Amino acid sequence: MTLKNHFLIFVVESPSAADVYHRRSEGEVIAHTLKLQNIPCTVRTAISNEAFQAALHVGLPEELKKYGDLIPIVHISAHGDSECIQLSNGDKLSWADLRLLLHPIN
């Protein structure tokens, strides 16, 4: 029995300097695992607020055009705390601002 996939996994990753140096990428592990299940996955690295917004407002719509009517699942890999997430270059994005960025996707 073959199940139809309904999802596109879109990973936005903002690695620390140490992760970049050691070539650690959560996004690549996720993408490889999903590929084994024939689930489309795209990984974008966003080191700044500008790149993060571009990933969501440009990159994700481009990928959705490629895959038609798949439902996007956005996975964000970044450091953070109770106030915000912090991107690779030190830019901070509050949870409220992140909510506003994700609202059109949801």
All heavy atoms as an XYZ file, in Angstrom:
829
protein
N       0.844     -1.175      0.000
C       0.000      0.000      0.000
C       0.891      1.241      0.000
O       1.795      1.376      0.789
C      -0.887     -0.020      1.245
C      -1.807      1.143      1.320
S      -3.027      0.868      2.626
C      -2.749      2.290      3.592
N       0.620      2.161     -0.888
C       1.381      3.397     -0.976
C       0.543      4.548     -0.433
O      -0.600      4.735     -0.847
C       1.763      3.706     -2.440
O       2.507      2.601     -2.939
C       2.585      4.956     -2.528
N       1.112      5.294      0.482
C       0.422      6.455      1.032
C       0.852      7.701      0.283
O       2.036      7.872     -0.024
C       0.747      6.613      2.513
C       0.284      5.488      3.431
C       0.778      5.739      4.855
C      -1.223      5.372      3.419
N      -0.071      8.563      0.002
C       0.246      9.818     -0.659
C       0.767     10.804      0.381
O       0.195     10.967      1.444
C      -0.987     10.394     -1.346
C      -0.709     11.712     -2.049
C      -1.917     12.216     -2.767
C      -1.805     13.541     -3.439
N      -0.688     14.364     -3.258
N       1.866     11.435      0.051
C       2.412     12.455      0.931
C       1.645     13.756      0.729
O       1.347     14.148     -0.395
C       3.897     12.686      0.622
C       4.447     13.833      1.424
O       4.314     13.869      2.636
N       5.033     14.779      0.752
N       1.334     14.436      1.819
C       0.582     15.680      1.747
C       1.399     16.885      2.200
O       0.873     17.989      2.272
C      -0.679     15.596      2.621
C      -1.619     14.524      2.194
N      -2.455     14.655      1.116
C      -1.843     13.285      2.684
C      -3.155     13.549      0.963
N      -2.801     12.699      1.901
N       2.673     16.660      2.529
C       3.442     17.705      3.190
C       4.752     18.035      2.488
O       5.383     17.177      1.882
C       3.754     17.301      4.631
C       2.530     16.993      5.434
C       2.154     15.690      5.683
C       1.730     18.024      5.919
C       1.009     15.402      6.416
C       0.590     17.743      6.642
C       0.229     16.440      6.889
N       5.144     19.281      2.619
C       6.471     19.769      2.246
C       7.107     20.268      3.535
O       6.527     21.115      4.228
C       6.385     20.927      1.248
C       7.660     21.771      1.093
C       8.776     20.955      0.454
C       7.387     23.021      0.287
N       8.256     19.733      3.884
C       8.956     20.170      5.074
C       9.948     21.254      4.648
O      10.771     21.041      3.758
C       9.699     19.004      5.764
C       8.790     17.785      5.930
C      10.304     19.472      7.088
C       7.500     18.023      6.674
N       9.854     22.406      5.285
C      10.715     23.553      4.970
C      11.491     23.897      6.234
O      10.908     24.346      7.226
C       9.863     24.736      4.502
C      10.655     25.863      3.928
C      11.110     25.819      2.625
C      10.947     26.973      4.697
C      11.851     26.863      2.083
C      11.683     28.030      4.174
C      12.131     27.969      2.866
N      12.784     23.647      6.204
C      13.643     23.869      7.358
C      14.382     25.188      7.197
O      15.016     25.418      6.164
C      14.674     22.724      7.517
C      15.590     22.979      8.708
C      13.967     21.368      7.644
N      14.275     26.045      8.206
C      15.060     27.278      8.248
C      16.024     27.105      9.419
O      15.612     26.969     10.563
C      14.184     28.533      8.455
C      15.049     29.777      8.446
C      13.104     28.610      7.387
N      17.296     27.097      9.076
C      18.329     26.799     10.056
C      19.228     28.018     10.243
O      19.624     28.656      9.278
C      19.137     25.609      9.534
C      20.188     25.106     10.442
C      20.773     23.796      9.937
O      20.983     23.641      8.721
O      21.021     22.932     10.776
N      19.531     28.338     11.498
C      20.424     29.442     11.809
C      21.482     28.924     12.788
O      21.358     29.071     14.000
C      19.644     30.617     12.400
O      20.435     31.787     12.387
N      22.522     28.311     12.240
C      23.504     27.638     13.085
C      24.430     28.608     13.815
O      24.667     29.723     13.363
C      24.300     26.787     12.095
C      24.201     27.538     10.808
C      22.837     28.181     10.818
N      24.965     28.133     14.934
C      25.963     28.904     15.661
C      27.293     28.834     14.902
O      27.470     27.990     14.011
C      26.144     28.342     17.069
O      26.738     27.052     16.995
N      28.218     29.678     15.275
C      29.544     29.657     14.653
C      30.203     28.290     14.841
O      30.833     27.758     13.922
C      30.415     30.765     15.234
N      30.047     27.708     16.027
C      30.633     26.381     16.287
C      30.003     25.319     15.390
O      30.709     24.441     14.870
C      30.455     26.012     17.757
N      28.688     25.392     15.182
C      28.027     24.432     14.296
C      28.531     24.568     12.869
O      28.764     23.566     12.186
C      26.508     24.617     14.329
C      25.882     24.133     15.618
O      26.512     23.327     16.332
O      24.758     24.582     15.919
N      28.726     25.785     12.414
C      29.254     26.000     11.063
C      30.662     25.432     10.968
O      31.000     24.709     10.024
C      29.238     27.502     10.695
C      29.972     27.742      9.385
C      27.804     28.018     10.609
N      31.490     25.748     11.946
C      32.877     25.282     11.941
C      32.949     23.756     11.911
O      33.739     23.175     11.164
C      33.623     25.824     13.163
C      35.034     25.321     13.239
C      36.035     25.894     12.459
C      35.370     24.246     14.055
C      37.330     25.416     12.499
C      36.651     23.769     14.104
C      37.645     24.351     13.327
O      38.920     23.864     13.371
N      32.117     23.097     12.710
C      32.148     21.638     12.796
C      31.261     20.961     11.756
O      31.111     19.751     11.767
C      31.732     21.178     14.199
C      32.726     21.527     15.251
N      33.954     20.930     15.349
C      32.681     22.449     16.237
C      34.623     21.444     16.361
N      33.867     22.383     16.916
N      30.677     21.763     10.870
C      29.840     21.275      9.777
C      28.658     20.455     10.291
O      28.268     19.456      9.703
C      30.676     20.488      8.772
C      31.814     21.328      8.206
C      32.641     20.584      7.248
N      31.894     20.574      5.986
C      32.282     19.914      4.921
N      33.383     19.224      4.930
N      31.556     19.953      3.825
N      28.078     20.929     11.410
C      26.887     20.286     11.966
C      25.660     20.980     11.405
O      25.545     22.198     11.488
C      26.880     20.394     13.494
C      27.899     19.530     14.179
C      27.708     19.563     15.678
N      27.944     20.884     16.230
C      28.901     21.172     17.102
N      29.734     20.242     17.518
N      29.035     22.395     17.555
N      24.762     20.179     10.854
C      23.558     20.747     10.261
C      22.362     19.869     10.577
O      22.229     18.765     10.034
C      23.713     20.882      8.749
O      22.488     21.243      8.163
N      21.515     20.354     11.455
C      20.286     19.630     11.764
C      19.416     19.508     10.516
O      18.804     18.482     10.262
C      19.531     20.361     12.868
C      18.256     19.679     13.272
C      17.555     20.434     14.390
O      17.920     20.221     15.553
O      16.645     21.222     14.071
N      19.382     20.560      9.729
C      18.562     20.563      8.521
C      18.943     19.478      7.540
O      18.080     18.829      6.945
N      20.225     19.256      7.356
C      20.674     18.220      6.419
C      20.312     16.823      6.913
O      19.983     15.946      6.123
C      22.170     18.348      6.159
C      22.550     19.618      5.413
C      21.774     19.816      4.109
O      21.566     18.837      3.355
O      21.356     20.961      3.844
N      20.362     16.610      8.225
C      19.960     15.319      8.788
C      18.465     15.091      8.551
O      18.045     14.005      8.137
C      20.296     15.243     10.295
C      19.701     13.996     10.928
C      21.798     15.294     10.510
N      17.675     16.126      8.798
C      16.228     16.028      8.569
C      15.946     15.744      7.094
O      15.157     14.854      6.756
C      15.514     17.312      9.028
C      15.590     17.440     10.553
C      14.061     17.342      8.548
C      15.150     18.793     11.076
N      16.589     16.488      6.210
C      16.369     16.321      4.765
C      16.733     14.911      4.309
O      15.999     14.284      3.529
C      17.163     17.360      3.986
N      17.856     14.395      4.784
C      18.285     13.052      4.397
C      17.278     12.005      4.869
O      16.906     11.096      4.118
C      19.675     12.754      4.968
C      20.164     11.387      4.646
N      20.582     11.020      3.386
C      20.278     10.276      5.421
C      20.938      9.753      3.392
N      20.762      9.278      4.614
N      16.826     12.139      6.094
C      15.863     11.190      6.653
C      14.551     11.219      5.874
O      13.978     10.169      5.555
C      15.609     11.504      8.137
O      16.856     11.454      8.833
C      14.636     10.527      8.753
N      14.075     12.414      5.559
C      12.811     12.525      4.824
C      12.937     12.018      3.395
O      11.983     11.453      2.846
C      12.320     13.969      4.850
C      11.885     14.467      6.228
C      11.610     15.955      6.190
C      10.680     13.699      6.736
N      14.110     12.211      2.798
C      14.328     11.714      1.433
C      14.132     10.204      1.370
O      13.604      9.671      0.392
C      15.725     12.091      0.955
C      16.004     11.687     -0.462
C      17.383     12.131     -0.908
C      17.622     11.708     -2.340
N      18.957     12.107     -2.799
N      14.543      9.499      2.424
C      14.364      8.044      2.468
C      12.891      7.653      2.440
O      12.542      6.545      2.039
C      15.027      7.472      3.722
C      16.549      7.605      3.794
C      17.053      7.159      5.155
C      17.209      6.805      2.677
N      12.020      8.565      2.867
C      10.575      8.317      2.893
C       9.844      8.997      1.731
O       8.623      9.056      1.717
C       9.990      8.812      4.221
C      10.553      8.107      5.430
C      10.260      6.613      5.413
O       9.162      6.190      5.062
N      11.242      5.816      5.772
N      10.617      9.552      0.796
C      10.054     10.273     -0.357
C       9.184     11.453      0.054
O       8.157     11.739     -0.567
C       9.271      9.331     -1.270
C      10.174      8.324     -1.932
O      11.255      8.669     -2.398
N       9.757      7.079     -1.950
N       9.605     12.145      1.111
C       8.916     13.346      1.564
C       9.780     14.534      1.188
O      10.944     14.606      1.583
C       8.672     13.314      3.089
C       7.771     12.126      3.450
C       8.070     14.631      3.574
C       7.646     11.877      4.934
N       9.259     15.466      0.398
C      10.078     16.603     -0.020
C      10.456     17.503      1.159
O       9.643     17.774      2.048
C       9.204     17.350     -1.028
C       7.828     16.849     -0.828
C       7.914     15.525     -0.165
N      11.698     17.924      1.141
C      12.219     18.775      2.200
C      13.208     19.759      1.598
O      14.046     19.385      0.769
C      12.913     17.924      3.258
S      13.659     18.880      4.594
N      13.109     20.996      1.994
C      14.035     22.037      1.570
C      14.651     22.644      2.814
O      13.963     22.892      3.795
C      13.293     23.131      0.777
O      12.706     22.529     -0.373
C      14.221     24.237      0.359
N      15.966     22.884      2.750
C      16.680     23.481      3.868
C      17.245     24.824      3.420
O      17.880     24.923      2.371
C      17.840     22.573      4.346
C      18.596     23.220      5.499
C      17.316     21.208      4.742
N      16.998     25.850      4.215
C      17.570     27.173      3.974
C      18.330     27.602      5.219
O      17.849     27.427      6.335
C      16.484     28.215      3.671
C      15.761     27.979      2.374
C      16.674     28.301      1.186
N      15.990     28.120     -0.066
C      16.140     27.075     -0.853
N      16.935     26.099     -0.516
N      15.485     26.991     -1.992
N      19.514     28.160      5.017
C      20.307     28.696      6.116
C      20.064     30.193      6.171
O      20.203     30.887      5.161
C      21.800     28.401      5.913
O      21.967     26.987      5.822
C      22.627     28.937      7.067
N      19.700     30.676      7.336
C      19.392     32.099      7.522
C      20.251     32.622      8.665
O      19.968     32.351      9.822
C      17.911     32.283      7.830
N      21.286     33.379      8.315
C      22.208     33.851      9.355
C      21.814     35.205      9.921
O      22.376     35.644     10.912
C      23.656     33.913      8.834
C      23.773     34.896      7.673
C      24.141     32.532      8.427
C      25.187     35.243      7.314
N      20.840     35.865      9.307
C      20.419     37.195      9.754
C      18.899     37.296      9.689
O      18.232     36.454      9.079
C      21.036     38.273      8.862
O      20.493     38.186      7.552
N      18.374     38.358     10.280
C      16.935     38.595     10.230
C      16.464     38.751      8.779
O      15.427     38.218      8.393
C      16.588     39.833     11.062
C      15.100     39.979     11.301
O      14.323     39.075     11.028
N      14.713     41.115     11.834
N      17.247     39.464      7.987
C      16.895     39.658      6.576
C      16.820     38.316      5.835
O      15.869     38.059      5.084
C      17.928     40.567      5.905
C      17.650     40.844      4.454
C      18.710     41.725      3.812
O      19.717     42.060      4.458
O      18.529     42.077      2.638
N      17.795     37.448      6.065
C      17.799     36.140      5.406
C      16.664     35.261      5.920
O      16.055     34.513      5.154
C      19.146     35.458      5.614
N      16.362     35.363      7.213
C      15.275     34.581      7.805
C      13.940     34.970      7.168
O      13.146     34.112      6.772
C      15.246     34.815      9.319
C      14.311     33.921     10.052
C      14.700     32.654     10.456
C      13.030     34.349     10.355
C      13.828     31.820     11.140
C      12.150     33.527     11.043
C      12.549     32.260     11.430
N      13.709     36.268      7.053
C      12.467     36.732      6.434
C      12.402     36.330      4.967
O      11.335     35.950      4.467
C      12.331     38.239      6.599
C      12.045     38.626      8.035
C      11.708     40.087      8.191
O      10.999     40.658      7.371
N      12.205     40.696      9.257
N      13.528     36.408      4.263
C      13.557     36.004      2.851
C      13.239     34.516      2.701
O      12.529     34.121      1.769
C      14.916     36.320      2.234
N      13.751     33.707      3.614
C      13.464     32.269      3.549
C      11.960     32.020      3.625
O      11.418     31.225      2.857
C      14.183     31.537      4.681
N      11.286     32.724      4.534
C       9.847     32.506      4.705
C       9.000     33.169      3.623
O       7.988     32.610      3.195
C       9.402     33.013      6.079
C       9.968     32.254      7.277
C       9.526     32.916      8.575
C       9.556     30.794      7.253
N       9.397     34.351      3.170
C       8.556     35.109      2.233
C       8.915     34.915      0.769
O       8.101     35.228     -0.103
C       8.590     36.598      2.581
C       7.914     36.899      3.880
N       6.557     36.883      4.043
C       8.420     37.194      5.098
C       6.248     37.156      5.288
N       7.362     37.350      5.962
N      10.119     34.413      0.493
C      10.532     34.155     -0.892
C      10.773     32.663     -1.101
O      10.201     32.045     -1.997
C      11.799     34.972     -1.257
C      12.242     34.659     -2.685
C      11.560     36.457     -1.080
N      11.631     32.082     -0.265
C      12.008     30.684     -0.436
C      10.853     29.707     -0.305
O      10.682     28.814     -1.141
N      10.061     29.861      0.735
C       8.932     28.943      0.941
C       7.912     29.031     -0.195
O       7.528     27.991     -0.747
C       8.283     29.171      2.298
C       7.080     28.293      2.619
C       7.427     26.809      2.516
C       6.537     28.623      4.000
N       7.475     30.231     -0.614
C       6.539     30.275     -1.745
C       7.118     29.665     -3.023
O       6.386     29.013     -3.783
C       6.262     31.773     -1.923
C       6.481     32.357     -0.563
C       7.616     31.560      0.013
N       8.420     29.856     -3.266
C       9.049     29.236     -4.447
C       8.952     27.714     -4.384
O       8.641     27.061     -5.384
C      10.516     29.655     -4.556
C      10.725     31.078     -4.975
C      12.190     31.494     -4.954
O      13.056     30.751     -4.452
O      12.470     32.602     -5.458
N       9.213     27.157     -3.211
C       9.135     25.706     -3.054
C       7.708     25.204     -3.188
O       7.469     24.156     -3.790
C       9.734     25.281     -1.704
C      11.222     25.488     -1.615
C      11.998     24.737     -2.685
O      11.824     23.510     -2.822
O      12.784     25.392     -3.403
N       6.761     25.937     -2.650
C       5.361     25.521     -2.766
C       4.904     25.509     -4.223
O       4.092     24.664     -4.611
C       4.468     26.421     -1.917
C       4.572     26.186     -0.411
C       3.830     27.271      0.352
C       4.076     24.799     -0.042
N       5.412     26.432     -5.036
C       5.078     26.432     -6.466
C       5.583     25.157     -7.133
O       4.932     24.610     -8.017
C       5.678     27.651     -7.163
C       4.936     28.924     -6.902
C       5.582     30.079     -7.647
C       4.978     31.389     -7.225
N       5.663     32.536     -7.851
N       6.743     24.675     -6.714
C       7.321     23.457     -7.294
C       6.486     22.224     -6.963
O       6.401     21.306     -7.759
C       8.733     23.214     -6.755
C       9.779     24.147     -7.250
C      11.122     23.736     -6.643
C      12.162     24.792     -6.809
N      13.424     24.399     -6.143
N       5.915     22.212     -5.765
C       5.272     20.995     -5.279
C       3.751     21.049     -5.276
O       3.100     20.147     -4.755
C       5.782     20.665     -3.866
C       7.221     20.237     -3.871
C       8.225     21.115     -3.489
C       7.583     18.961     -4.280
C       9.553     20.725     -3.502
C       8.904     18.562     -4.298
C       9.882     19.447     -3.906
O      11.199     19.058     -3.922
N       3.180     22.097     -5.821
C       1.728     22.141     -5.954
C       0.992     22.318     -4.651
O       1.244     23.255     -3.911
N       0.108     21.397     -4.354
C      -0.821     21.580     -3.239
C      -0.372     20.950     -1.920
O      -1.186     20.646     -1.063
C      -2.200     21.042     -3.615
C      -2.176     19.554     -3.920
O      -1.087     18.971     -4.028
O      -3.272     18.976     -4.049
N       0.930     20.765     -1.737
C       1.404     20.202     -0.475
C       1.272     21.216      0.657
O       1.388     22.421      0.462
C       2.869     19.767     -0.594
C       3.149     18.624     -1.560
C       4.632     18.267     -1.541
C       2.304     17.407     -1.255
N       1.020     20.716      1.843
C       0.878     21.557      3.030
C       2.265     21.792      3.621
O       2.993     20.834      3.885
C      -0.027     20.872      4.063
C      -1.420     20.634      3.470
C      -0.097     21.680      5.354
C      -2.263     19.664      4.255
N       2.652     23.059      3.829
C       3.987     23.301      4.374
C       4.058     23.067      5.877
O       3.147     23.437      6.620
C       4.231     24.779      4.055
C       2.872     25.385      4.042
C       1.954     24.308      3.506
N       5.121     22.421      6.284
C       5.476     22.313      7.696
C       6.820     23.020      7.824
O       7.795     22.629      7.187
C       5.581     20.857      8.161
C       4.223     20.183      8.060
C       6.146     20.786      9.587
C       4.227     18.713      8.402
N       6.858     24.072      8.631
C       8.077     24.851      8.807
C       8.765     24.396     10.090
O       8.155     24.388     11.158
C       7.778     26.367      8.874
C       9.045     27.164      9.129
C       7.102     26.825      7.586
N      10.025     24.010      9.946
C      10.845     23.621     11.091
C      11.940     24.670     11.235
O      12.701     24.903     10.295
C      11.468     22.239     10.865
C      12.412     21.839     11.950
N      12.003     21.161     13.065
C      13.743     22.044     12.087
C      13.044     20.953     13.847
N      14.120     21.480     13.268
N      12.014     25.301     12.394
C      13.028     26.329     12.636
C      14.066     25.765     13.594
O      13.723     25.278     14.676
C      12.399     27.605     13.228
C      11.384     28.177     12.234
C      13.478     28.631     13.577
C      10.524     29.279     12.791
N      15.312     25.835     13.174
C      16.419     25.384     14.010
C      17.276     26.601     14.344
O      18.005     27.112     13.500
C      17.248     24.334     13.254
O      18.368     23.947     14.016
N      17.140     27.082     15.584
C      17.875     28.269     16.029
C      17.959     28.244     17.548
O      17.238     27.493     18.202
C      17.169     29.551     15.566
N      18.831     29.057     18.068
C      18.931     29.195     19.521
C      17.935     30.255     19.976
O      17.530     31.118     19.207
C      20.355     29.586     19.917
C      21.335     28.510     19.609
N      21.603     27.485     20.478
C      22.092     28.276     18.503
C      22.487     26.672     19.933
N      22.796     27.125     18.728
N      17.536     30.198     21.243
C      16.606     31.182     21.743
C      16.383     31.041     23.231
O      17.004     30.217     23.902
N      15.486     31.862     23.728
C      15.101     31.821     25.132
C      13.637     32.223     25.241
O      12.925     32.239     24.231
C      16.017     32.711     25.987
C      16.004     34.174     25.565
O      14.997     34.635     24.964
O      16.988     34.873     25.844
N      13.189     32.561     26.422
C      11.776     32.878     26.603
C      11.360     34.173     25.910
O      10.175     34.417     25.715
C      11.441     32.961     28.092
O      12.199     33.994     28.701
N      12.307     35.001     25.524
C      12.007     36.286     24.893
C      12.054     36.254     23.363
O      11.305     36.974     22.706
C      13.008     37.349     25.377
C      13.011     37.567     26.874
C      11.723     38.183     27.371
O      11.192     39.082     26.691
O      11.247     37.753     28.441
N      12.974     35.454     22.798
C      13.211     35.552     21.352
C      14.011     34.358     20.844
O      14.473     33.534     21.623
C      13.995     36.835     21.054
S      15.638     36.868     21.810
N      14.156     34.304     19.522
C      15.153     33.417     18.941
C      16.321     34.299     18.524
O      16.147     35.495     18.240
C      14.619     32.590     17.750
C      14.201     33.459     16.576
C      13.490     31.683     18.189
C      13.883     32.664     15.317
N      17.507     33.693     18.505
C      18.696     34.433     18.091
C      19.299     33.751     16.876
O      19.491     32.539     16.872
C      19.726     34.493     19.217
C      20.927     35.345     18.830
C      21.848     35.619     20.002
O      21.432     35.503     21.153
N      23.069     35.973     19.719
N      19.577     34.539     15.863
C      20.110     34.020     14.623
C      21.642     34.017     14.666
O      22.257     34.549     15.582
C      19.571     34.842     13.454
C      18.035     34.892     13.410
C      17.562     35.847     12.332
C      17.441     33.515     13.224
N      22.251     33.407     13.662
C      23.696     33.204     13.635
C      24.501     34.466     13.893
O      25.500     34.443     14.604
C      24.129     32.622     12.280
O      23.481     31.411     12.018
N      24.086     35.576     13.310
C      24.862     36.816     13.423
C      24.527     37.624     14.675
O      25.027     38.725     14.860
C      24.676     37.687     12.183
C      23.318     38.339     12.103
O      22.381     37.936     12.792
N      23.192     39.350     11.264
N      23.659     37.099     15.536
C      23.286     37.800     16.762
C      21.959     38.529     16.674
O      21.450     39.003     17.693
N      21.390     38.662     15.460
C      20.069     39.277     15.335
C      19.074     38.511     16.201
O      19.127     37.280     16.281
C      19.558     39.243     13.889
C      20.238     40.240     12.973
O      21.044     41.050     13.449
O      19.960     40.188     11.751
N      18.171     39.244     16.823
C      17.139     38.627     17.650
C      15.769     38.884     17.036
O      15.523     39.941     16.469
C      17.204     39.176     19.071
C      18.479     38.780     19.771
C      18.528     39.279     21.183
C      19.832     38.808     21.833
N      19.909     39.206     23.224
N      14.907     37.903     17.169
C      13.552     37.989     16.643
C      12.610     37.552     17.759
O      12.660     36.402     18.206
C      13.413     37.065     15.424
C      12.111     37.074     14.668
C      11.869     38.434     14.013
C      12.111     35.984     13.608
N      11.782     38.486     18.230
C      10.882     38.169     19.342
C       9.862     37.124     18.894
O       9.579     36.957     17.709
C      10.154     39.431     19.816
O       9.163     39.813     18.868
N       9.305     36.441     19.871
C       8.278     35.444     19.570
C       7.068     36.100     18.912
O       6.457     35.516     18.012
C       7.879     34.692     20.834
C       9.003     33.843     21.359
C       9.704     34.045     22.514
C       9.570     32.691     20.736
N      10.673     33.076     22.647
C      10.606     32.235     21.565
C       9.309     32.000     19.563
C      11.375     31.110     21.258
C      10.073     30.885     19.259
C      11.090     30.452     20.094
N       6.739     37.313     19.326
C       5.605     38.026     18.719
C       5.901     38.337     17.255
O       5.020     38.185     16.388
C       5.311     39.311     19.494
N       7.134     38.769     16.958
C       7.496     39.045     15.566
C       7.528     37.766     14.736
O       7.127     37.763     13.569
C       8.845     39.763     15.488
C       8.766     41.205     15.982
O       7.652     41.761     16.037
O       9.827     41.771     16.321
N       8.006     36.682     15.341
C       8.012     35.402     14.632
C       6.578     34.985     14.304
O       6.295     34.524     13.199
C       8.703     34.326     15.469
C       8.735     32.936     14.850
C       9.447     32.928     13.503
C       9.382     31.952     15.813
N       5.680     35.176     15.244
C       4.272     34.854     15.002
C       3.735     35.624     13.798
O       3.036     35.063     12.946
C       3.438     35.168     16.241
C       1.964     34.859     16.087
C       1.186     35.250     17.359
N      -0.205     34.965     17.213
C      -1.083     35.781     16.609
N      -0.688     36.926     16.105
N      -2.346     35.440     16.512
N       4.077     36.896     13.712
C       3.619     37.723     12.585
C       4.191     37.212     11.255
O       3.499     37.235     10.228
C       3.998     39.189     12.793
C       3.266     39.905     13.924
C       3.852     41.307     14.126
C       1.776     39.973     13.652
N       5.446     36.764     11.272
C       6.058     36.236     10.050
C       5.407     34.920      9.611
O       5.289     34.650      8.417
C       7.559     35.991     10.259
C       8.443     37.222     10.330
C       9.866     36.820     10.693
C       8.442     37.939      8.984
N       5.006     34.107     10.584
C       4.435     32.794     10.260
C       2.928     32.855      9.966
O       2.398     31.951      9.339
C       4.686     31.826     11.416
C       6.144     31.466     11.650
C       6.279     30.628     12.911
C       6.723     30.743     10.443
N       2.279     33.916     10.403
C       0.819     34.020     10.246
C       0.345     33.814      8.790
O      -0.604     33.053      8.563
C       0.311     35.336     10.814
C      -1.176     35.467     10.772
N      -2.017     34.580     11.421
C      -1.961     36.350     10.125
C      -3.261     34.934     11.177
N      -3.257     35.993     10.401
N       0.971     34.441      7.784
C       0.490     34.222      6.410
C       0.650     32.782      5.949
O      -0.110     32.318      5.093
C       1.374     35.155      5.562
C       1.926     36.149      6.517
C       2.015     35.461      7.846
N       1.603     32.071      6.509
C       1.827     30.672      6.130
C       0.751     29.793      6.744
O       0.249     28.869      6.136
C       3.224     30.213      6.567
C       4.286     31.074      5.888
C       3.440     28.744      6.288
C       5.644     30.995      6.531
N       0.410     30.113      7.975
C      -0.569     29.323      8.709
C      -1.945     29.618      8.162
O      -2.860     28.951      8.203
C      -0.482     29.653     10.202
C      -1.240     28.677     11.053
O      -1.538     27.579     10.642
N      -1.557     29.079     12.247
